[in-house]
Amino acid sequence: MKTIQDTFGRNVFNDAVMKERLSKKTYNELRQTIKNGETLNRTIAKEVANAMKDWAIENGATHFTHWFHPLSGATAEKHESFVSTAGGGKILLEFSPNNLVRGEADASSFPSGGLRDTFEARGYTAWDPTSYAFIKDNILCIPTIFCSYSGEALDHKTPLLRSMDALNEQAMRILRLFGNKDVQHVKSTVGAEQEYFLVDKKYFDQREDLLFTGRTLFGAMPPKGQEMNDHYYGSIKTSVASFMKDLNEELWKVGIQAKTEHNEVAPSQHELANNFLTTNVSVDQNNLTMEIMKKTAKKHGLECLLHEKPFLGVNGSGKHNNWSLKTDTGLNLLEPGETPEENAQFLLFLTAIIKAVDTYQDLLRISISSAGNDHRLGASEAPPAIVSIFLGEELEAILTSIKNSTDYHNKGKASIQIGVHTIPSFPKDNTDRNRTSPFAFTGNKFEFRMPGSSASIATPNMVLNTVVAQSLKEFADELEGKQHLPEAVHALIKKTLQKHSRIIFNGNGYDASWIKEAKRRGLSNYASTPEALAHYLDKKNVEVFVKNHVLSESECHSRYEIELDKYCKTIHIEACTMLDLLRKDILPAVSMFSTHLSRDLLQKRELGMNTKETYEESTLKKLVSLEKAVCKKMHELEIVLAKAEETELLKSAFLYHDKCIAIMGEIRENVDAMECLCDRSIWPMPTYKELLFGVD
């Protein structure tokens, strides 16, 4: 019987494999690149390529691919066989250093946001040696960046790696000020919590809306939803447990440390959490996790839904992004220690993050924007669209004492008394958890709770790294050369908190009063993706990317165009799918049921029965009224769709949001009312009852 130890990492060209198969010199050089971000020595590529090829073939691989993450949102791969002709009907198995280090992909059909004309097809992929290669479906996958012929980033990984370099450079300047000479490198680390739904595949296949849009465009709530909260942390159903078992094994094979799994609040909703890793590796692994989740679900007759709001009326799905800073010596820079009030280095890094989040709250909101995520932000299952920071009572009291020049009295580490004599008391954490906060400090990390479940976490982490790097740069510029550093650090922290502590909020983000309070504080509140994206190209936002060499001005413009275009296309597809379902399925079914009612009503009248206020008559009247309302709104939707396609991109995005979504909401309300009136046997698609409660 194979153990977890036998399974974990067996399909990964990881450190143990490299140490076994590479010469000591090559191994050490490659480790320096991976550990400290040093430039890759191309002279070792031949030995690495040969070792990687031999290992991959021994483990069943027949092809290799440069695995990258273009701006379309999905991962991409082009498979190349190891086979090469040797003459005489024989073959060779080859994998050259060039095959490892660089690849060429057709860039013409990937989103570029105007960086490239469609006839300019050449794009390059380049190996990211800091993220381990792995085997998936007998394909050797090599994580890479993706750029254009002229060097512009066409992917999510390239700016993420640039942001990590920027953060490292500025964090090292701060550490040197504090006399730390041992640390050689600082990296941001991330642990992602992935929420998802599982539905029976036979029901999924009968829902055109789920197939094309990832969410249900229609669906009345069943008599029971999540009101009882009985699904949360509940006993895991047999078929789901079987799926989770196989999922864990598949993830472990490719070195993904799947750690925590449980039922979430909504029926058929679940969560998977991974361990902390260096940010770019964690991003790669989360992308791979989503792919493996969907494949594994199909093997179990299930469909994995990653959309942020697949079902109206129950909680949607997010992806909590736990972010921290760690040195190559193992020090967590966001660890307060036993006496955080005396830890000047921690307080300086914390203050830099507070400044960054306050100054660039709009960029953080932009980084998680999507049509899908708009459905959950501000609802009862997600933080509001207003960005704020939760610190907890102790840290807020410390910072307040610094800001106001008052004494801070450390109350010591409290313990929680349970009141049962057989159970010992245990230490109380420095902070409670605030599930309504978009950006919460949770002991030694920040939990960014706003990202949506289907999106890559590359962009929010790229933004977070960049804006914190900018704050640290400004701090280092001010502190370097100061003769009395402790006093200068204290003064800088105090000055910064006086300006930026408005972003700190420990209260209930769901409360309506917070919207008014946030406005009074001057915090931004962009409730929709178009509202947020309208600020992408604000001068300060472009400057922070350009100054830190994360994105060029043209790359900022391209991403702005791509995100707007993606939003518009998403709503357009949803609207067209809604119209298609109405014309071909829903209205014909309602018409059929209305005909049945009319026939029964006529028969009763012919028998001399009083049909006034009967089931048939009252139901028929309601259906006819609803049908008229739906047909009227369908016509309005068609007009708006035609207009939106002819409008400038940002105006089009607002038109889709302000008009299309509103009309679609009215149509849905009427159709869901129709569903509640129609015979189950006539309704043309699986209902929420089957979708939410159909998995054993």
N, C-alpha and C positions, 0 to 999 in steps of 0.2 A: 504493500500500500504506500502510495506516494504521500509524503508530508508536505507541509507548506514550504519547508526549507528546500525540498527537492524541486518544487514548482516555481518558486519565486525567482524571477530574473532569468529563467532558462532560455528565453528567446531574446535576450539583450546582450549586446556587445559591451558589457559593463567593465568596471574596473578590474574585477577578478579575472575576466577573460583576457583583457588587455595585458595584465601582468603575467599571465601564463603564456601568451602567444607572441608578445613583443620582446625585443631585446631590452635590456635594462636601460640603455641610453634613450631609446625611442620612447619607452614607457614613461620615463621621468620627464622628457620634454613634453609629451602629450599631457601628462598630469599637470604640469605647470600652466599649460594653456587652459585646461579645464578649471583648475583651482583658482588661479590668479588672473585669468583673462588675458594672458600674454599672447602676443601674435603667434599664430601657428607657423612653425618651421616647415616649409613645403618639402624639404629634403627627406622628411620622415614619412611622407605620404605614401611612397611606394611600399614600404614595409607594412604600414597600417592597412593599405588596400589589400595586399596579399593575405594578411592574417584575417581580415574581415571576410574576404571572399571564402577562404578555406573553412572558416567557422560557420558561415552562412550555409554553404553547400552541405556540410556535414549535418546541419540541422534541418535539411530538407528544402532550402531555398533554391529556386530556379531562376529568379529574376531579381533585379534591384531597381529601386526608384529613389529619386530625390523627393522627399515628402515635405511639402511646404503649405503655407497658409495664405492664399491670395486674398484680396480684398472683397471677394465674393462672399466670404464668411465660412465656406466649407474648406476642408483640407483638400489638397490636390496631389496627384501622383501620375507619373508616366512610366510604365514598366519597361525595362530593358533586360533582355536575356543575357545570362553569362556566356551563352554559346557563341563561339566564333569558328569559322571553317578552318580546317587544317590541311585540306587537300586529300585526295584519295578516299573520299567518303567519310573521313574522320573529322572530329570536332575538338576544339580546345575550349576550356572554360577560363574566361579572362575577365579581369576587373582591374583597369589601369588606375594609376594615381589621379589622372584627369577625370575618370569616371567617379571617383570618390569626391574630389575637391570641387569640381565644377560640372554643371549640366546646362543644357539649353532647352528651354521650353517655349512654345508658341505663346507669346504674350498678347496677341491681337484680340483674343476673345475674353481675356480677363479684365475686370474693371480697372481703369487707370485714371478716371476723373479728368480727362483731357491732357494727361501727361504724354500720351502717345496717340498717334493716329492709328486707325485700325489696320492700315496697310503696312505699318512699321511693326513687324511681327516678332522680332528677336527679343527674347528675355533670357536671363541667366539665373540659375540656382547655384548657391554656394554653401558648402558644408558648414554647419554649426557644430564644431567638435565638443562644445560644452554640453550638448544634449545627446545621450547615447543612441546609437543605431539599434534597431530592433527588427525582428522578423514577424510579419503579419501575413497570414494566408500564403505562406511560402514565398513571400516577397521580402527582400532585405530593404528596409526603409531607413533612409538617411535623412535626418532632420536638416533642413536647409533654409536659407533666406531666399527671396525672389526679388530680382531687380530688373530694370529695363536696360536696354542697350547703352543708354547714356548714364546709367547709375542711379536713377530714381528708385526709391523703395516702392514695390508693387505688392507688398505683403504686410502682415502684422508683426512678424518677428523682427525685421530689420530695425524699425524705430524702437521696439522694445529693448533690443540689445544696446542700441545707442543710449537709451534712457538709463539703462543699468550702468553704463560707462560714466555718464554724467553724474549720477548719484554717487558712485564710488569715488570719483575725483573730489567732489565737494565734501563728502563725509570724511575722507582721509585728511583733508585740510583741518577739519574740526578736531579730529582725534590727535593730530600732531600738536595742535594748540594745547591740548591737555597732557602733552608729554608722552603719549602712547607711541612707542617706536616698534613694538612687536607686530602690530597689525599691518598687513601688507595689502589687504583687500577687504572691501565692504560690499555685500550683496543684499539686495532685497529678497525676501523669501515669501512664499505664498502657500497657503493651504486652502483648497477650494471645497466648498460644500455644494453638491449638485442635487437639486430637486428635480423630480420627474414623475410622470403618470404612467401606469401600465393599464392597457385595455385589451380586451380579447380581439385578436386580429380579424376574426370573421365579422365582427361588428365594425371595426375600423375600415375594412375593405368596402363596406356598404355606405360609407360616409364620404361623399365627394369633397365636402368642406375640409375634413381632416386630411384627406389625401393631398389636396392642393394648397391648403393654407396652414395646416398644423393645428387649427382650432375649430371648434364648432361654431358655425354662424347662426345656427338655430338650435333650440333645445329648451324645453320647459323643465323646471326643476321637479324631481319626483317628490313624493310626500316626505321623504327623509333625505337630508343632505349631510352636513357636517355639524348640525346643531348640538349633537350629544358629545362631540369631541371624542367619540369612542374609538376612532381609528388611530388617533395620535399615540404613538409608542405602543400600539396594541399588538396582540399576537399576530405574527406574519402568516398569511395564508399559505397553504401547501404549494400551490403553483408559483407563487411569488418567491417563496423560500428556495424552491428549486432553481428559479431564474437567478436569484442572488448568489446561490452557491456556484453555479456555472460562471456567472459574471465575475465573481471574485477570482476564480481560477484563471479565467482568460486575462484578467487584469494583472494578476500576479506573474503570469508567464512573461509579460512584457515589462515587468519591473515597476508596475504602478501599485503603490502602497495603499490599497483600498482598506480603510481602517474602520469606519463606522457606517452602519446601515440601520434604518428604522422606518416605520410607517410615519408619514407626515399627517397633517391635520385633515386634509380633504380625503374622501373615499378614493381608493386606488392611487393615492399619491405617496411617494417614498423619497428617501434621501440617502445619498452616498457621500461620504467625506474622505478625502485623501490626506496623507501626512504632508507636513511642510517640506518644501524643496526650493532650491534657487528658482527665481521667478520664471525665467524662460523655460526651464525644464518642467515646472509645474503647469505652465500654459500648454506646452506640448502634450503633457500627460492628460490634461483635462480635455483637450481636443480629441485625443485618442480614446479616452474614456467614453465620451459621447458616442463615438462611432461604434465602439464595442458594445455599449448598452443596447443600441438599436439592433445590431446583428444578433446578439444573444437573445433578445426578446423574441425575435422572429422564430428562432429555433424552438421556443417554448409555446408557439402559437399565440404570442402576445405582440403588441405594438407599444414601443416606448415613445411617449409624447414629451418633447422638450420645450414646447411652446410655453411662453410665460403665462398665458391665460387660455388654456384649451377649453375650459368650461366656465360659463357665466354662472355666478351664484355660489361658487365654492372657491377656496383659496387658489391662487396661481402659484407659479414656481419661480424661485429666484436662484441665485448662485452666490452665496456669501463668500467674499474674498478676504481671507485673513492674511494681513500684510504686516511684515516686520523687517527689521534690519539686523544683519548678522555679520560678524567679522570672520575672517579666515581662522582666527584663534578660538572660535566658538562662543564669543561674547554676543549676547543679544542686546543691542543698543537701546531697546525699548523695555528692558527689564528695570523696574524702579529700584529694586533692592529693598532691604528692610527699612531703610530710612530715606525715602525718595526726596524729602525736603533737604537732605544734605548731599544729594547726588547731582552736582551741578551739570555734569556731562549729560545725564539723562534728561534733566529739565531743559537744557538747551536744545537737544534733539526734539523733545516734545513740543517746545515752543515754536521751533522751525516748522513742524508739521501743522500746528494750529495756524500759523501765519500762511502757510501754503494753501491749506484748505479754504481759509477765509478769502484770500486774494483770488483764488482760482476756483471758487465754488461753481461757477458756470461751466468751466472745462470738465470738472468731475461729473456734473449733470449731463453734459454732452457725451461723455465717454460711455455712458450706459444707455444712451437714447436708442430707441427702436419702436416701431409700431406695436410690436408685441409687448414690450415692457411698459408702454403707456397704459396698458389695461390694468396693471397691478400696482404701479406706484401711487401711493396715497390711499389705496384700499386698505382693508383691515389686515391684510396678510403681508404688507410691504411697507417700507418707510415712505414718508411723503417725498414729493419732488423737491422740497426745500432741503438743501444740504446743511447739516449741522454736526457738531461733534459731541459725543457723550464721554465724559471722563470719570464719573462717579464722585461721590462726596469727598473722599480723602484728597484726591488730586486737585479737584476744584478748590478745596479749602487751601491747599498749599499755594496754588497759583494766585488765588485771591489775596492771600497774605503778602505775596511778593508784589502784586500789582498795587496794593493799597498801603504797603509798608507797615503792615501790622504783624503782631506775633502769631506764630502758628503753634498750636499745642498738639503734639502727637499723642493720640489716645491709646496707642499701642495696638497690637494685633488682637482683634476680638475673636472669640470662638462662638460657635453656634451650639446651644444647648438643646438637645432633642426632647428631654423630659422622660426618656426611657432609660432605666438604670443600667441595662445590659449593653447599651449603645454609647460609646464614648463621644465626648464633644470633639469637634474638628474645627480647624482654623477657618475663619471667615475671609473670603477673598477681599482684595482692596476695593473692588467695584462689583456692583450687581450687574446683571445683563439687561440692557434696554433694547428690546426687540423693535421699538419704534424709531430708533436712531439710525440714520443713514451711515454714520461713521463712528463706531463705538470702540473705546479703549477697553480691552478685555483682559487685562493683567500684564501681558508683555507683547501685545500686538494690537493692531486696529482691525476691526471687522467692518469692511465696506459691504453693506447689506443691499446696495441698490442694483448691482448687475443682474441681468435677466438670465434665465436658465439656459436659453439656447445659444447665447452669444459667447464668443471667445473672450477670455479675461485678459487678452493681450492689451487691448486698448485702455481699459481703466488702469491697469498697472503701469503702462507706458506713461499715461498722464500723471499718475500719482508719483512715480519716480522722478519725472521731469520737474514738477512744481516743487517737490521737496528739495531736489537738487538746487533749484533757484533760490529757495529760502536759505539753505545752508551756504550757498555761494555769497549771498548778501551778508550773512552772519560772519563768515570767514573774512570777507573784505573789511568789515568793520573792526574785527578783533585782532587780526594779525598786526603785530608791531606794538600792541598795547603793553605798557610796562607793568601795570597792575591788572593782570588778567582776571582774577576773581571778582574784583569790583566792576570791571568792564562787562563781564558776563552777566552779573546781577543786574546792572543797569540796562543792558540790552534786553534781557528777559522781561524786565519790568516795563520798558518802553513798548516792546512788542505786544505784551498782553494788554496794555492799556488801549492799544489800537485795534487788536484783533480778537479779543475775548468775546465779542458779540456772537461768534460762531459756536460758542460752547452752550449747550442746552441739555440739561439732564432730565427734563420733564417728558410728558406724554406727547409724542409727535403726531398721534392720531387726533388729539383734541383740537377742535375748531379754533380755540383761542390762540393756538400756536401760530396759525396763519397770520392773524392780526399782529401778534407779538413779533414774528419774523419780519413782517413788513416794517414795523416800527424800528427794528434794529437795522434795517437796510439790506436784509438778505434777499437774494433772488429767489423767485418761485416760478420756474418754467414748467408748467403742467403738461406740456406736450413736446414731442420731438421737434416739430417745426419751430416752436418758440425757443427751444434750446439751441438748435442748429443755427438759428439766425445770428447767434453770437460767436459762432466758431471762429470767424475771421476778424473778430475785434482785435485792435492793435496789440493790446497786452498779451492776448492769447497766441497770436502768431509769433510775437517777439520771444516769448518764453521757450517755444520750440526751436526757433532759429538760433537764439543765443546759446542754448545748450546743445546745439548740433544734433537734435533729435529728428526734426522735420525741417526741410527747407520751406520757403514761402510757397513754392509751386506744389510741394507735397501736401501742405496744409490745404491749399485750394482744391487739390484733387480729392482729398478725403471728404471735404465739405460737399463737393459735387456728388461723390459716390454715396454718401449717407443720405442726402436728400433724394437722390434717384432711387435708392433702395426703399426708402419710406414710401415714395409715390407708387412704385411698382407693387409693393406689398398691399397697399390699400386697394389699388386697381384690380389686382388679382382676386382679392377678397370680394370686392363688389361684383366682378364678373361671375365669380363662382356662385354668389348669392342669387344673381339673376338667372343663371343656368339652372340651379336647383328649383327655383320658383317655377320657371317655365316648363321644365321637363318632369318634375317629380311632385312638388308640393301642391301647386294649383290643380294639376290633373287629379291628384288624390282627393283634394277637398271637393272638387267638382263631382267626383264619383260618389263621395259620401253624401253630398248635398242631393244628388239624384236619388239615392236610396231613401233619404229622409222625405223628399218630395213624393216619391212613390208610396211610401208607407202612410204619409199624411193624406194623400188622395184616396187610398184604400179605406182609411178610417172614415173619411167624409162620405164615401160611397155607401158605407155601412150605416150611415146616419149618426155617427158618433160626433160628439162635441169636441172639436180639436183645439179649441181656444186654450192657450197656455199649456199645451201638452209638451212633452219632451221634444217631439219632432218639430213642432212649430217654433218653439222658443230657440232651439238649437239652430234651426235653419235661418232664422232671422239674424242671429249673431254671426253665423258663418258668412252670410251674404254681405253684411255690413263690414266684416273684417276683410273679406275678399276685395271689396271695392276700395277700401283704404290701402291695401297692399298694392293693387294695380296702379292706383294714383301715385304712390311713392316710387314704384318701379319706373314709371315714366320720368319722374323728377330725377331719379338716380342716373338714368341714361343720359339726360341732358347735362348733368354735372360732370359725368365721366368724359363726355365729348369735349366739354369746355376745359377740363383739367389737363387733357393731353395737349392742348394748344397753347398753354400758358407757361410763362417763365418758371423755372424749377422751384424757387422758394415760394412764389405765389401759388404754384400748383400744389405744393405740399400743404399750405394753409387751406387751400380749397378742398383738398381731400380730407383734411382734419375737420374743418368747420362745417362743411356741407355733406360730403359723402358719409362720413362716420355717423353724423346725426341722422341722416335719412335711413342708413342701414339699421341704426338702433330702433327707429320707429317701425321699420318693416319687421324686424325681429320680434318686437313686442307683440305685433299683431299675429305673426305666424305662430309664435309660442302659445298665444291664446287659442289659435285654431287647433294646435296639437292637443290642448287640454279638452277640446270638444269632440275631436274625431275618434272614431272606432280604432282601437289598437291595430286591428288586422288590416286596416286600410292605410295607416300612416306609412309613408314610403321609406323610412330610414330608421335605424336603431335609435332608441330614445336614451335619455340620460340614465334611466334605470338600468338598461343593458350595459351602457358604457362605464358607468361609475360603480356598478355593483355586479357586473357580469364575470369577474375574475374569481375563480374558486380559491 
